[in-house]
Amino acid sequence: MPPAEWDDGAVICDPTGVGPQISMLKVPEAKIAKNRIHLDVKIGLGRDQPAERRGARVEAKVEQLIQLGAKELSKHFMHGHLDHVVLADPEGNEFCVV
């Protein structure tokens, strides 16, 4: 399956629908040093899913990643429900669990 594209980024999808999706978003900041990449770990099954189900899946993955060395930076809510969590890997690279 070709990557899905939109005005500010794109997503790479496993053609079988089993593997994770990799989202790439444009950012407003100029490149300062090395190339930047911001990954979204899409575990919530999409915003069309019930918010409680998505939030529980996101929280479970966040806990797993924290146990593996990630650090939680911030939580973001949509309509009063958990939407995504920003984490950093042990080297400080940020990524989201959506």
Summary of the structure (lengths in Angstrom):
residues: 98
radius of gyration: 14.1
end to end distance: 21.3
largest distance: 40.4
contacts: 220
relative contact order: 0.16
helix: 17%
strand: 35%
